[in-house]
């Protein structure tokens, strides 16, 4: 939009000592003639523009005006650039990210640019998983379009208890929390707000039906309140080889060294399959000391696991399934 382009030009001129019309045209991906028309609009708005002719020429704002009206300090630009790094793919397309980065960098003088670059190199954020075959980027691209155009989305949702997995929703907000992407939406199938996990969504389709936005509730608030009521502490005895893994689930203050090889852990636990799965994944080097009911349940689950493996030869499974 023209107004956004003009504001961008003003911000660049406020931060740069001087810049050529061609540089502005390249950065904003418009013609040189468009830049000069925008400069005339800026002048008519009362901002004192100075143009310099010749090989060292360019466009500038009157120095005193620039000193009094500067919008962004070097520190402000660093914060903006770091924020963009946090919003890197798949939230932003690479072309969008690079274009915006270049615009923000234009607020800096050449002398400041190296210093800012060194500062940014101290932070590297990559939201992509180590190992994943799921096409999350493609899902997010479809959802972003629906969010932008306020269109209903339809998809299939994997749920063991749900006999009708197809959903029709009003999409409201993409969320990244703890290692996974979620979508906050109003589910027309359930007539209520829901938070859907993207990894469980398939066959996502953008419809042509527009919707009117509603006031959204606090994301995860009910879920977190419910989970806090269910959490209780269990005591684990772990081998030192599990120390790095256990730190993914609890704080250092909950871990106490017992001897050279073992640690006691006060572990936040919920009595569900997910939490028992975590304990099982830690293997035989993790023992639940208390409460007794959790230890008893672990014994039953490990027995069932052993039975399943011992009975594998009795199952009627075709050999080609393992090829």
PyMOL commands that set and color helices and strands:
alter all, ss='L'
color gray80, all
select helices_A, chain A and resi 2-15+21-28+32-44+63-69+74-86+94-105+110-120+136-149+198-200+221-230+240-246+252-254+273-281+283-285+292-310+312-314+319-322
alter helices_A, ss='H'
color red, helices_A
select strands_A, chain A and resi 49-52+58-61+151-157+166-177+180-187+192-197+201-210+232-239+255-257+262-269+286-290
alter strands_A, ss='S'
color yellow, strands_A
deselect
rebuild
show_as cartoon
